[in-house]
Amino acid sequence: MSGSEGSAYAGDVSVRIAWDALATQPTAVLVDVRSKAEWVLVGVPVLSSIGKAPVLVAWNDFGTGQVIPDFIDRLSAALNERGVGQDASLFFLCRSGNRSRHAAIAATVAGYAECFNLEHGFEGHLDSTQHRGTPGSWKAEGLPWEQS
């Protein structure tokens, strides 16, 4: 796990590294920053086999694409509700790794010490046929997820 963009956040990691950390670090948390529509229509990571559940806090508004101004307040409230301190490892996930990188940077600026971005996200980038499923993404790596 290496930092990038200077010390803006702890760095990009693979979904496998994140899964291993979530499974072995009692205080590690997966933060899914996609929209409610994505959680419902595309699916969410399932962490029940390791005794956890993801924190769902949207980074931006699905309709407008605008960053939600109180993202950090909502993230902090969700983490506080679970008793998660600012020293816990936080693994941020979005569709392809772009929004989650911004969220990891924002959380780092807000005082969270270990904020990582899942580099290929839940589905990954579009391929040459305009489909998602990038190798290295949560779904493509066969990590547990469910769709409602």
Number of C-alpha atoms within 10 A of each C-alpha: 11 9 14 11 9 8 11 17 25 23 22 23 19 18 23 16 13 24 19 11 18 21 17 11 12 13 17 21 25 24 27 25 26 25 20 15 11 16 18 12 11 15 16 22 20 16 17 10 9 13 10 16 15 17 17 19 19 24 25 18 14 15 8 8 10 10 15 15 11 10 18 17 11 16 20 19 13 16 18 12 9 12 10 17 14 18 13 17 23 28 29 31 33 27 24 23 22 17 22 29 26 18 29 28 22 17 24 20 15 13 11 19 17 18 30 30 30 29 24 27 29 30 23 23 19 12 10 7 6 8 11 18 20 19 14 19 26 29 23 15 16 11 15 13 14 12 12 8
